Amino acid sequence: MDIECGTIPIGMPFPGMQAHILDQYYQPVFVGQVGELFLDGVQHFEGYYNQDYLTEQTRYGSLYRTGDLVRQDSMSGKLYYEGRRDFQIKLRGQRVELGEIERCLLECVPTCAVIKCDEQLVAYVQGKDIHPEHLRSHCKSRLPLFMIPSNFIVMDHFPLNTNGKLDRRALSKLVKLPLAADVVHMAPNNELELIVHRLWCQVLNCDGPISTKANFFSLGGHSMLLMQLYHRYQTSFEFDSKTTPIVSFFRQSSIAEHATILEKAIHITNKNDLTSWKSLHLTQGLASFAQERIHLDQQMRFLDIKHDQNSVAPYNELTVLKLTTGTVSLLRLQRAVRCVMAKHQILRTSLDFAPDGDMLVQRVTKRHQTFDFAPQQTFEDNKHLKVLLSQIIRNVNLFNLSNGLVFHCQPLRHCLSENNSNSDLLLQNDIILIAIHHIAIDRTSLQIFLKDLSDAYNRDTPLTIDADALQYIDYAAHERQLDMSTSGDFWRAQLDGYDLERGLVLPVDRHRLSNNERSGRAWVGQFSFDDDLSRSFLSFASSHNVTLFQLGLATFYAYLFKLTGGQQDLCVGSINANRYRVELRDLIGMFVATLPYRVQLDPNGSFEQLVEQVRDRCLSILEHSHYPLQHIIGSHHAPAFLETMFDFITIESNDEQMSLDGAVLESVPLEQSDSIAKFDMMVTLVHSQSTGISCSIVCSQDLFDDTTVQLMTERFSCLLHHLFNSALFTTEKQPLHQLSLILPHEQLLIDAMKNNDNHRPSSTDQTISQLFCEKVSSYSQKVAVDLDEQSLTYSELLVYAQHLAVVLIDTHGVKEGDIVCQCVERSLSM
């Protein structure tokens, strides 16, 4: 027992007893996953006397259902108590363990209880000199936002039931929830504030006056209620979510502040009146929806990383080309780059907010005329090269969007070429590093850029530029004029009934305290498909008439279903190339659409049925992939599906190298350590014509430990082998809930809990009382028994035990070897 750290296991089963940790479908969970404890063996009882309904509730076959939630430690194999099944609630789609919140509060108060009341968490606390705001701050520093109680109620004493236990049902009836929080009351002073006040009262369901300085969240508000309020604002004041996003109301959360935001929103009008899809010869215009998304994401989620010594730049897109054959002229390469920048204006386009600060605007610059390489650097070996590349990919100052610096090119010379007499030439093993901000390029655009660069270099003459050719800035203007009403209806139907704030219950090691607090640092797990697995995967896709993306996504859904403990309504993010018009085929820019892929999985259905379901869903999305993510999520500040992403990349053989007038350059892969966690979890499958299929799982270090990510990677690999093992291809008909993520070495630990050996020798010659006395001498003041709001230390428990022993011996004449039965209500007396 690790008493010092406060973590005490409940141990292992006694001889003759079996322990099973099962999920809601009565399937074994993997080691470390929380499940319900079921017991079997010679000790189990036959049932409740004359109460068959209770017996039925507590039995599953021959197993006794304890109602306790436990997990098995991966090192010792011992079981740890995590709470009660009946104390686990769902709050606005999130699974919440009330005991976890109570344990956090017990660090500040001697007694507490947390209950769910009207879709709010309410904490009742007892003690001296308790300040609710201090408790709120304490919870914020240790718990995710959705687990922070809306209200803290200080009690003189707690209500108890007839058994002397805490009566949780009576708690919510004792004290009415407060409508205001320690603020000086300020009445509305204009008509707009009066309207906002009225809407607040409707959403918060209160009749009393609310101070215009009161914080929405301190009055019992939460993210879902704020979204309801936001929709009422939109209905009342008729503004667009693009111009006045909900994040403004999250940041400024009083009536007075909301009124100020709304006053500004009322005066914003849409001035666009463009309908043609021809070149508009623009040098200035609104950013595209994709650019808005990336710019907002960089500002909202990754802004603070610039102040971190381990900072990362999430949207630095690097391509590293190694010269393997021939030579490259830097002057000629410079001319070629200038030609490509002249042809594709997006490579020299700035992005910044308009003077009024409302809209993101792009402006075409003439940076191509003065383009030059970044200063050359020299590397000694591959290790030194990795260091240089890591510095560049993490450089938050590499680009400057406001002045059009979105493109970076830099030669890196190998130390052996320092003796090269011709400084204009790059030799074998030298590197050309190309970096472009993601706001100006996507994966398809990179291949267009490299092709045009090769053509310009080979010709060594200016590229033919059509003055009437469509530019990215034109596309950004045209897409805003599309009639997207049909697509809007499609996406509303797709997400009907789904809570966009509900995250997946992933096996995180800690919670992110704020959605804006993310480092971008990543742990990466990787594995490659062996030949047999690759053949089976490709064969399954072919025989079932699905794309590799669709099959990979279906497998990911099956994996998440088991990893999350049985979540059925799964929504993850994925990307679509979004080049839905022929005019966009050869255009460089950021076109990729990030979209929610939702599937309502049937646990009793087969994997084959899931694949068909995913195929149909993907096909239906294609027609509506151009619909902006901003419109899909509407007023939702940070939809949870954006934190779990899936992608499937196919790399053609000619994508892995390029030629510059006979000189061959090959792509150099970046190191795992340089991976950036843009999301909580991203799974990417890569199908290369030369190296086969590989998988990478990139997870945020903010939430996961490296050991957890590696285990998750092993589990995904295990599931893939289970589904696509050519010798066991019948698993496609197996119900999904019977799939397993249990690893071979974990099965040994699980089997150890099913030891039915009644003659297993004791591990010690000491009696229980002797062992207990040793613990008392070492931990006399540590808590030994904890029941609701009552507890006993080891020394106190010893006094009670000794007193009971004296009574048994002196009053009842109990002798050694006698069996003593007890019948005691559940209390400390047990």
C-alpha positions in Angstrom: 0.0 0.0 0.0 1.4 3.4 -1.0 -0.1 5.3 2.0 2.3 8.2 1.7 1.0 9.2 -1.7 -2.6 8.6 -0.7 -3.2 5.8 -3.2 -4.3 2.6 -1.6 -5.1 -0.4 -3.8 -7.9 -2.8 -2.8 -5.5 -5.6 -3.6 -6.0 -8.9 -5.4 -8.7 -11.6 -5.1 -8.5 -14.0 -2.1 -7.9 -17.7 -2.9 -11.0 -19.2 -4.4 -12.3 -15.8 -5.7 -12.3 -14.5 -9.2 -12.4 -10.8 -10.1 -13.6 -9.5 -13.5 -13.5 -5.9 -14.7 -16.2 -5.5 -17.3 -17.6 -2.7 -19.5 -21.3 -1.9 -20.0 -21.5 -4.7 -22.6 -20.0 -7.2 -20.0 -16.8 -7.4 -22.0 -13.3 -7.3 -20.3 -11.7 -3.9 -20.3 -8.0 -3.4 -21.0 -5.5 -2.9 -18.2 -5.8 0.6 -16.8 -9.3 1.2 -18.2 -12.0 1.8 -15.6 -14.7 -0.8 -15.5 -17.2 -2.3 -13.1 -16.0 -5.0 -10.7 -17.7 -8.4 -10.8 -16.8 -11.2 -8.4 -17.2 -14.9 -8.4 -16.0 -17.8 -6.3 -16.8 -19.8 -3.2 -17.5 -16.6 -1.2 -20.4 -15.3 -3.2 -23.9 -15.3 -1.8 -26.9 -16.9 -3.4 -29.1 -13.8 -3.3 -31.3 -11.5 -1.2 -33.9 -13.3 0.9 -37.4 -12.9 -0.7 -36.1 -10.0 -2.8 -35.6 -11.5 -6.3 -35.5 -8.1 -8.0 -32.5 -7.1 -5.9 -30.8 -10.4 -6.6 -31.4 -9.9 -10.3 -29.8 -6.4 -10.2 -26.7 -7.6 -8.5 -26.1 -10.8 -10.6 -24.7 -11.4 -14.1 -24.8 -15.1 -14.6 -22.7 -16.5 -11.8 -21.0 -13.1 -11.2 -21.8 -10.8 -8.3 -22.1 -7.1 -9.5 -20.4 -4.9 -6.9 -21.3 -1.5 -8.4 -17.7 -0.5 -7.7 -15.7 1.2 -10.5 -12.1 -0.1 -10.5 -9.0 -0.2 -12.7 -6.1 -2.6 -12.7 -2.6 -1.3 -12.3 -0.3 -2.3 -15.2 2.7 -2.8 -13.0 1.5 -4.6 -9.9 -1.7 -6.0 -11.3 -3.6 -4.8 -8.2 -7.0 -3.2 -8.3 -7.6 0.5 -7.4 -11.0 1.8 -6.4 -12.2 4.7 -8.7 -15.8 5.3 -7.4 -19.3 4.0 -7.5 -21.3 3.3 -10.7 -24.2 5.1 -9.1 -22.0 8.2 -8.4 -21.0 8.5 -12.1 -23.2 11.0 -13.9 -23.5 12.6 -17.3 -23.5 16.3 -17.5 -24.2 17.9 -20.9 -22.8 14.9 -22.6 -19.6 14.6 -20.5 -19.1 11.6 -18.1 -18.4 13.1 -14.7 -17.1 11.2 -11.6 -18.4 13.2 -8.6 -15.9 11.5 -6.4 -13.0 13.1 -8.3 -14.5 16.6 -7.7 -15.0 15.8 -4.0 -11.4 14.6 -3.6 -10.2 17.9 -5.1 -12.3 19.9 -2.6 -11.2 17.8 0.3 -7.8 19.3 -0.1 -9.4 22.6 1.2 -12.3 21.6 3.3 -12.9 18.8 5.9 -16.2 17.7 4.5 -18.0 18.1 1.2 -20.5 16.6 -1.2 -21.1 17.3 -4.9 -24.4 16.7 -6.6 -26.0 17.3 -10.0 -28.9 19.8 -9.8 -30.7 21.2 -12.9 -27.8 20.4 -15.2 -25.4 22.1 -12.9 -22.8 20.8 -10.5 -23.3 22.1 -6.9 -20.7 21.6 -4.2 -21.9 21.6 -0.6 -19.0 22.1 1.8 -18.7 22.3 5.6 -16.0 23.9 7.6 -14.7 27.2 9.0 -13.5 30.3 7.0 -14.6 29.0 3.7 -14.6 31.3 0.7 -16.4 30.0 -2.4 -14.2 31.9 -4.8 -11.1 30.4 -3.3 -12.7 26.9 -3.8 -13.5 27.8 -7.4 -10.0 28.9 -8.1 -8.7 25.7 -6.5 -10.9 23.6 -8.7 -9.9 25.5 -11.8 -6.3 24.7 -11.1 -6.9 21.0 -10.9 -10.0 20.1 -12.9 -11.3 20.6 -16.5 -13.9 23.3 -16.9 -16.8 21.0 -17.3 -16.1 19.5 -13.8 -16.0 22.8 -11.9 -19.1 23.3 -9.7 -21.3 26.2 -10.7 -22.1 26.9 -7.1 -20.5 26.4 -3.7 -22.9 26.1 -0.8 -21.5 26.4 2.8 -23.4 24.2 5.2 -23.5 24.1 9.0 -24.2 20.4 8.9 -25.2 17.7 6.4 -28.5 15.9 6.3 -28.3 12.2 7.2 -30.6 9.3 6.4 -31.9 6.8 8.9 -28.7 4.8 8.5 -26.6 7.8 9.5 -25.3 8.2 5.9 -25.3 11.3 3.9 -28.7 12.0 2.3 -27.7 13.4 -1.1 -31.3 13.8 -2.2 -32.1 16.1 0.7 -29.2 18.4 -0.1 -30.7 20.2 -3.1 -33.9 21.0 -1.2 -32.1 22.7 1.7 -30.5 25.7 0.0 -31.7 27.7 -3.0 -29.0 28.3 -5.5 -27.7 31.9 -5.5 -28.5 34.2 -8.4 -25.6 36.5 -7.8 -22.1 36.3 -6.6 -20.6 38.9 -4.3 -20.8 41.8 -6.7 -22.2 45.3 -6.1 -25.5 45.5 -7.8 -25.6 47.7 -10.9 -28.9 48.2 -12.7 -29.2 48.4 -16.5 -28.7 52.0 -17.7 -29.8 51.8 -21.3 -32.3 50.0 -23.5 -29.8 47.6 -24.9 -28.7 46.5 -21.4 -32.3 46.0 -20.5 -32.8 43.7 -23.4 -29.7 41.7 -22.5 -30.8 41.6 -18.9 -34.2 40.2 -20.0 -32.5 37.5 -22.1 -30.2 36.5 -19.3 -33.2 36.1 -17.0 -34.8 33.8 -19.6 -31.8 31.6 -20.1 -30.8 31.4 -16.4 -34.5 30.9 -15.4 -34.5 33.6 -12.7 -36.9 36.3 -11.7 -34.7 38.5 -9.6 -32.6 41.5 -10.7 -29.1 40.7 -12.1 -26.2 43.2 -11.7 -24.8 44.3 -15.1 -21.4 43.6 -13.6 -22.1 40.0 -12.6 -20.3 37.2 -14.3 -22.5 34.9 -16.3 -20.7 31.8 -15.1 -20.8 32.7 -11.4 -24.6 32.9 -11.7 -24.8 29.2 -12.6 -24.3 29.7 -16.3 -22.2 27.2 -18.4 -21.1 26.8 -22.0 -24.4 25.2 -23.2 -26.5 28.0 -21.6 -24.2 30.6 -23.2 -24.8 29.1 -26.6 -28.6 29.3 -26.0 -28.0 33.0 -25.0 -25.9 33.5 -28.2 -28.7 32.1 -30.4 -31.2 34.5 -28.7 -28.8 37.4 -29.4 -28.6 36.4 -33.1 -32.4 36.2 -33.3 -32.9 39.5 -31.5 -30.2 41.6 -33.2 -29.8 39.7 -36.5 -26.0 39.6 -36.7 -23.8 36.9 -38.3 -21.6 34.5 -36.4 -18.7 35.3 -38.8 -18.6 38.9 -37.8 -19.4 38.5 -34.1 -18.3 35.0 -32.9 -19.4 33.5 -29.6 -15.8 33.6 -28.3 -16.3 37.4 -27.7 -19.1 36.6 -25.2 -17.0 33.9 -23.5 -14.2 36.3 -22.8 -16.4 39.2 -21.7 -19.2 37.7 -19.6 -21.2 40.4 -17.9 -24.4 42.1 -19.1 -22.5 45.4 -19.6 -19.8 43.8 -21.7 -22.3 41.8 -23.8 -24.2 45.0 -24.5 -21.1 46.7 -25.7 -20.3 43.7 -28.1 -23.8 43.7 -29.4 -23.8 47.5 -30.0 -20.9 47.0 -32.3 -22.4 44.0 -34.0 -25.5 45.9 -34.9 -23.6 48.3 -37.1 -21.6 45.6 -39.0 -23.0 45.0 -42.5 -21.9 42.8 -45.3 -20.6 44.9 -48.2 -19.9 42.0 -50.6 -21.8 42.1 -53.9 -19.7 39.9 -56.1 -21.2 37.0 -58.1 -18.9 36.2 -61.0 -16.3 33.3 -60.9 -13.9 35.1 -63.3 -10.7 36.9 -62.3 -11.6 40.0 -60.4 -8.1 41.5 -60.6 -8.2 42.1 -56.8 -5.2 43.3 -54.8 -7.2 43.4 -51.6 -10.2 41.4 -50.3 -11.6 39.3 -47.5 -9.7 36.2 -46.4 -11.1 32.8 -47.4 -13.1 30.8 -44.9 -10.2 28.4 -44.6 -7.7 31.2 -43.9 -10.1 32.6 -41.2 -10.2 29.2 -39.6 -6.4 28.8 -39.4 -5.8 32.4 -38.3 -8.4 32.2 -35.6 -7.1 28.8 -34.4 -3.5 30.2 -34.3 -4.7 33.2 -32.3 -7.0 31.4 -30.0 -5.3 28.1 -29.2 -1.7 28.7 -29.8 -1.0 32.4 -29.1 0.4 31.8 -25.6 3.1 29.4 -26.8 5.3 32.3 -27.9 6.0 32.9 -24.2 7.1 29.3 -23.6 10.8 28.4 -23.8 9.8 25.2 -25.6 7.5 27.1 -28.0 6.3 25.5 -31.3 4.8 27.0 -34.4 1.8 24.8 -35.4 1.4 26.1 -38.9 5.1 26.1 -40.2 4.8 23.6 -43.1 8.3 22.4 -44.0 9.6 20.5 -47.1 13.2 19.3 -46.9 14.9 18.3 -50.2 18.3 16.6 -50.2 20.4 16.9 -53.3 21.4 13.3 -54.2 22.6 13.7 -57.8 24.0 16.7 -59.8 24.3 20.3 -58.8 21.8 23.2 -58.3 22.6 26.9 -59.0 21.3 29.2 -56.3 21.0 32.2 -58.6 19.0 30.2 -61.1 16.9 28.8 -58.2 16.3 32.3 -56.9 15.0 33.4 -60.3 12.7 30.3 -60.5 11.3 31.0 -57.0 10.5 34.6 -58.0 8.7 33.4 -61.1 6.5 31.0 -59.1 5.8 33.8 -56.5 4.8 36.1 -59.4 2.5 33.5 -60.8 0.8 32.5 -57.5 0.0 35.7 -55.6 -1.0 33.8 -52.5 2.8 33.2 -51.8 3.2 37.0 -51.3 -0.2 37.9 -49.8 -0.5 39.5 -46.4 -3.3 38.8 -43.9 -4.4 41.2 -41.2 -7.5 42.7 -39.7 -9.1 45.7 -41.3 -8.7 49.0 -39.5 -12.0 48.6 -37.7 -10.7 45.2 -36.4 -13.7 43.2 -37.5 -12.7 41.3 -40.7 -9.6 39.5 -41.7 -8.3 41.0 -45.0 -5.7 39.7 -47.5 -3.6 42.1 -49.6 -1.3 41.1 -52.5 2.2 42.5 -52.1 5.2 42.7 -54.4 7.6 40.6 -52.2 8.5 38.4 -55.2 10.5 41.3 -56.7 12.9 41.4 -53.7 12.8 37.7 -52.7 16.1 36.3 -51.5 17.1 33.2 -49.6 17.4 33.1 -45.9 21.1 33.1 -44.8 22.8 29.9 -45.5 23.8 27.5 -42.7 26.2 24.6 -42.6 25.6 21.2 -40.9 28.2 18.6 -40.0 26.2 15.4 -40.0 22.6 14.2 -39.8 22.4 14.8 -36.1 23.4 18.5 -36.6 20.9 18.7 -39.5 18.1 17.5 -37.2 18.9 20.2 -34.7 18.8 22.9 -37.4 15.5 21.6 -38.8 14.0 21.4 -35.3 14.9 25.0 -34.7 13.3 26.2 -37.9 10.1 24.2 -37.6 9.6 25.6 -34.0 10.5 29.2 -35.0 7.4 31.2 -34.2 9.0 34.2 -35.9 9.7 32.5 -39.2 6.7 34.1 -40.9 5.0 37.5 -40.6 1.4 37.3 -42.0 0.8 41.0 -41.6 3.4 42.0 -44.2 3.1 39.0 -46.6 6.1 37.0 -45.4 4.5 33.5 -45.8 7.2 31.9 -47.8 10.7 30.9 -46.7 13.5 29.2 -48.6 17.0 28.4 -47.2 20.0 26.5 -48.4 21.7 24.2 -45.9 25.2 23.1 -46.9 27.0 20.0 -45.8 30.3 20.7 -44.2 32.1 18.7 -47.0 30.9 21.3 -49.5 32.5 24.2 -47.8 35.6 23.7 -50.0 33.4 24.2 -53.0 35.1 27.0 -55.0 31.8 27.9 -56.7 29.6 29.5 -54.0 26.7 29.5 -56.4 26.4 25.7 -56.6 24.8 23.3 -54.2 26.4 19.9 -54.2 25.5 16.3 -53.3 24.1 16.0 -49.7 23.3 19.8 -49.5 19.7 20.7 -48.5 17.1 23.0 -49.9 14.6 23.9 -47.2 11.2 25.3 -48.2 8.8 26.5 -45.6 5.3 28.0 -46.3 2.8 29.0 -43.8 -0.3 26.7 -43.8 -2.5 29.7 -44.3 -1.1 29.9 -47.9 -0.8 26.3 -48.8 -2.2 22.8 -48.4 -0.9 19.3 -49.4 -2.1 19.5 -53.0 -0.7 23.0 -53.4 2.8 21.8 -52.4 2.9 19.5 -55.4 1.8 22.3 -57.7 4.5 24.5 -56.2 7.2 22.0 -56.7 6.1 21.2 -60.3 6.0 24.9 -61.2 9.4 25.5 -59.5 10.9 22.6 -61.5 9.5 24.0 -64.7 10.8 27.5 -64.0 14.2 26.3 -63.1 14.5 24.0 -66.1 13.4 26.8 -68.5 15.3 29.5 -66.7 12.9 31.9 -68.3 9.9 33.7 -66.7 6.7 31.6 -66.5 3.9 32.5 -68.8 1.4 34.3 -66.5 -2.1 34.9 -67.7 -3.3 38.3 -66.3 -6.9 37.0 -66.3 -6.1 33.8 -64.5 -8.0 33.1 -61.3 -6.0 33.8 -58.2 -6.6 32.6 -54.6 -7.8 36.1 -53.6 -10.5 35.8 -56.3 -11.5 32.4 -55.0 -11.9 33.8 -51.5 -14.3 36.4 -52.9 -16.3 34.0 -55.0 -16.9 31.3 -52.3 -18.7 33.9 -50.2 -21.3 34.4 -52.9 -22.2 30.7 -53.2 -25.7 29.6 -52.2 -25.0 27.3 -49.4 -28.5 26.9 -48.0 -28.8 23.3 -49.1 -25.4 22.4 -47.6 -26.4 24.2 -44.4 -29.5 22.0 -44.2 -27.4 18.9 -44.8 -25.0 19.7 -42.0 -27.7 20.6 -39.5 -29.3 17.2 -40.2 -25.9 15.5 -39.8 -25.4 17.0 -36.4 -29.0 17.0 -35.2 -29.1 16.0 -31.6 -25.3 15.9 -31.2 -23.7 17.9 -28.4 -20.7 19.6 -30.1 -19.2 20.3 -26.6 -19.1 16.6 -25.7 -15.6 15.2 -25.9 -14.5 11.6 -26.3 -13.6 9.9 -23.0 -10.0 9.2 -24.0 -7.5 7.6 -21.4 -5.9 10.9 -20.6 -3.3 11.2 -17.8 -4.5 14.7 -16.9 -7.0 17.3 -18.0 -6.4 20.6 -19.8 -7.4 23.3 -17.4 -8.3 25.7 -20.2 -8.9 25.2 -23.9 -6.5 28.1 -24.5 -3.7 26.6 -22.6 -1.9 24.3 -25.0 1.8 23.9 -25.6 1.7 22.2 -29.0 4.2 19.7 -27.8 3.5 16.1 -28.9 4.2 12.5 -28.1 4.2 10.3 -31.2 3.5 6.6 -31.6 4.3 4.9 -34.9 4.1 1.5 -36.5 4.2 0.0 -40.1 1.9 -2.6 -41.5 3.7 -5.8 -42.3 3.2 -7.4 -45.7 0.4 -9.7 -44.6 -1.5 -6.9 -42.9 -1.1 -4.5 -45.8 -2.3 -7.1 -48.3 -5.4 -7.9 -46.1 -6.2 -4.2 -45.6 -6.0 -3.5 -49.3 -7.9 -6.6 -50.2 -10.7 -5.8 -47.8 -11.0 -2.3 -49.3 -11.1 -3.7 -52.8 -13.6 -6.5 -52.1 -16.0 -4.2 -50.2 -15.8 -1.4 -52.7 -14.6 1.3 -50.3 -11.7 3.7 -50.4 -8.7 3.3 -48.1 -9.7 6.5 -46.4 -13.2 5.1 -45.7 -11.8 1.8 -44.4 -9.2 3.5 -42.2 -11.9 5.8 -40.8 -14.2 2.8 -40.0 -11.3 1.1 -38.2 -10.7 4.3 -36.2 -14.3 4.4 -35.2 -14.1 0.8 -34.0 -11.0 1.6 -32.1 -12.5 4.7 -30.4 -15.6 2.7 -29.5 -13.5 0.3 -27.4 -11.0 2.9 -26.2 -13.7 5.2 -24.8 -15.4 2.4 -22.9 -18.3 2.1 -25.3 -19.2 5.6 -26.6 -21.6 5.0 -29.6 -22.2 8.4 -30.9 -18.8 9.3 -32.3 -17.8 12.5 -34.1 -14.3 13.1 -35.2 -12.7 15.7 -37.5 -11.2 15.0 -40.8 -10.1 16.9 -43.9 -11.3 17.2 -47.5 -9.3 18.5 -50.4 -12.2 20.8 -51.2 -11.2 21.6 -54.8 -14.7 21.3 -56.0 -14.3 23.3 -59.2 -12.1 22.7 -62.2 -10.7 26.3 -61.9 -9.1 25.4 -58.6 -7.2 22.3 -59.9 -3.8 24.1 -60.5 -4.2 26.9 -57.9 -2.0 27.2 -54.9 -3.6 28.2 -51.7 -5.3 26.8 -48.6 -8.5 25.0 -49.7 -8.6 22.1 -47.3 -11.9 21.8 -45.4 -12.0 20.5 -41.9 -15.3 18.7 -41.4 -17.1 16.7 -38.7 -17.6 13.0 -39.5 -20.3 11.6 -37.2 -21.4 8.0 -37.0 -23.9 6.5 -34.6 -22.4 3.1 -34.1 -24.4 -0.1 -33.3 -22.5 -2.1 -30.7 -24.2 -5.3 -31.8 -23.5 -4.6 -35.5 -20.5 -6.1 -37.3 -17.4 -4.3 -38.6 -18.6 -5.0 -42.1 -21.8 -3.1 -41.4 -19.8 -0.2 -39.9 -17.7 0.0 -43.0 -20.8 0.3 -45.2 -22.2 2.9 -42.8 -19.0 5.0 -43.0 -18.8 4.6 -46.8 -22.3 6.0 -47.2 -21.6 8.8 -44.8 -18.4 9.9 -46.6 -20.1 9.8 -50.0 -22.9 12.0 -48.7 -20.4 14.5 -47.3 -18.6 15.0 -50.7 -21.3 17.2 -52.2 -21.3 19.5 -49.1 -17.6 19.6 -48.3 -17.3 23.2 -49.3 -19.5 24.4 -46.5 -17.3 26.4 -44.0 -16.5 24.9 -40.7 -17.4 28.2 -39.1 -20.9 27.9 -40.3 -21.2 24.2 -39.3 -20.2 24.9 -35.7 -22.0 28.2 -35.5 -21.8 29.7 -32.0 -19.8 26.8 -30.6 -16.5 28.1 -29.3 -14.4 24.9 -29.4 -16.3 21.9 -30.7 -14.9 18.7 -29.2 -14.6 16.8 -32.5 -11.8 19.2 -33.6 -9.6 17.6 -30.9 -9.8 14.1 -32.3 -8.7 14.0 -36.0 -8.2 11.3 -38.6 -6.4 11.5 -42.0 -5.4 9.1 -44.7 -2.5 10.2 -47.0 -1.6 8.6 -50.3 1.9 9.3 -51.6 2.7 8.6 -55.2 6.2 7.6 -56.1 6.9 10.8 -58.0 5.9 12.9 -55.0 9.0 11.7 -53.1 11.5 13.4 -55.3 11.9 16.2 -57.9 14.3 17.1 -60.6 16.0 20.5 -61.3 17.5 20.3 -64.8 18.9 16.8 -64.2 19.7 17.3 -60.5 17.7 14.9 -58.3 16.4 16.0 -54.9 14.7 13.6 -52.5 12.3 14.4 -49.7 13.7 14.1 -46.2 11.2 13.0 -43.5 11.1 15.1 -40.3 11.8 13.6 -36.9 9.1 12.4 -34.5 10.4 14.9 -32.0 9.5 17.7 -34.4 5.8 16.7 -34.6 3.4 19.3 -33.3 0.1 18.5 -31.5 -2.4 20.7 -33.2 -5.1 18.5 -31.6 -5.5 16.3 -28.6 -5.2 13.2 -30.8 -4.6 12.7 -34.5 -4.3 9.4 -36.2 -2.8 9.4 -39.7 -2.4 6.5 -42.1 0.1 6.9 -44.9 0.1 4.7 -48.0 3.3 5.1 -49.9 3.9 3.4 -53.2 7.5 2.6 -52.2 7.3 1.9 -48.4 3.7 0.5 -47.9 1.3 1.6 -45.2 2.3 3.2 -41.9 0.4 4.7 -39.0 1.2 7.6 -36.6 -0.7 8.7 -33.6 0.2 12.2 -32.5 -1.1 13.2 -29.0 -0.8 16.4 -27.0 1.7 16.3 -24.1 -0.8 18.5 -22.3 -3.0 15.5 -21.8 -1.0 12.4 -22.3 2.2 10.7 -21.0 4.5 9.1 -23.6 3.8 5.6 -22.1 0.1 6.1 -22.6 0.5 7.1 -26.2 2.7 4.1 -26.9 0.1 1.9 -25.3 -2.7 3.5 -27.4 -0.5 2.9 -30.5 -0.1 -0.8 -29.6 -3.8 -1.2 -29.0 -4.6 0.3 -32.5 -2.0 -2.0 -34.1 -3.5 -5.0 -32.1 -7.0 -4.1 -33.4 -5.8 -3.8 -37.0 -4.2 -7.2 -36.8 -7.4 -8.6 -35.2 -9.6 -7.2 -38.0 -7.5 -7.9 -41.0 -5.6 -11.0 -40.1 -5.9 -13.0 -43.3 -6.2 -16.3 -41.4 -9.0 -14.9 -39.2 -11.0 -12.9 -41.7 -14.3 -13.9 -40.1 -14.0 -11.1 -37.5 -15.7 -8.8 -40.0 -19.0 -10.5 -38.9 -18.2 -10.3 -35.2 -20.3 -7.8 -33.1 -18.3 -4.7 -32.4 -18.7 -4.9 -28.7 -16.8 -8.2 -28.7 -13.7 -6.6 -30.2 -10.8 -6.3 -27.8 -7.9 -3.9 -27.2 -6.3 -6.1 -24.5 -2.6 -6.7 -25.3 -1.1 -10.1 -24.8 1.0 -9.2 -21.8 -2.1 -7.6 -20.2 -4.0 -10.8 -20.5 -1.6 -12.4 -18.0 -2.5 -9.8 -15.4 -6.2 -10.2 -16.1 -5.9 -14.0 -15.8 -4.2 -13.6 -12.4 -7.4 -12.1 -11.0 -9.2 -15.3 -11.9 -7.1 -17.6 -9.8 -9.5 -20.1 -8.4 -6.9 -22.0 -6.3 -8.4 -22.5 -2.8 -5.1 -23.9 -1.6 -2.9 -21.0 -2.6 -0.3 -20.6 0.2 -0.3 -17.5 2.2 2.4 -15.0 1.4 3.1 -14.5 5.1 3.1 -16.3 8.4 1.7 -13.3 10.3 -1.9 -13.0 11.2 -4.1 -10.1 10.0 -4.1 -8.6 13.4 -0.3 -8.7 13.6 0.0 -7.1 10.1 -2.5 -4.4 11.2 -0.6 -3.6 14.3 2.5 -3.0 12.2 0.6 -0.5 10.0 -0.6 1.3 13.1 2.9 1.7 14.4 4.0 3.2 11.1 1.0 5.2 10.2 -0.9 6.0 13.4 -2.3 9.3 12.2 -3.1 8.3 8.6 -6.7 7.7 7.6 -7.6 4.0 7.8 -11.3 4.0 7.3 -13.3 6.6 5.2 -17.0 6.5 4.9 -18.9 9.5 3.5 -18.0 12.4 5.8 -16.7 10.2 8.7 -13.2 8.7 9.1 -10.9 6.9 11.6 -7.2 7.0 11.8 -5.2 3.8 12.2 -4.7 4.4 16.0 -8.4 5.1 16.5 -9.3 2.0 14.6 -7.0 0.0 16.8 -8.7 1.2 20.0 -12.1 0.2 18.6 -10.8 -3.2 17.6 -9.2 -3.8 20.9 -12.4 -2.8 22.7 -14.4 -5.2 20.6 -12.0 -8.0 21.3 -12.3 -7.4 25.1 -16.1 -7.5 24.9 -16.0 -10.7 22.8 -13.7 -12.5 25.2 -15.0 -11.3 28.5 -18.7 -10.9 27.9 -19.3 -13.6 25.3 -16.6 -16.1 26.1 -15.2 -16.3 22.6 -12.2 -18.6 22.3 -9.5 -19.2 19.7 -11.0 -21.0 16.7 -14.6 -19.8 17.3 -16.4 -18.3 14.4 -18.0 -14.9 15.0 -20.8 -13.6 12.8 -21.6 -10.0 12.5 -24.8 -8.1 11.3 -24.0 -4.4 11.2 -25.5 -1.5 9.2 -23.0 0.0 6.7 -21.2 2.4 8.9 -17.8 2.9 10.6 -18.8 0.2 13.0 -18.3 -2.4 10.3 
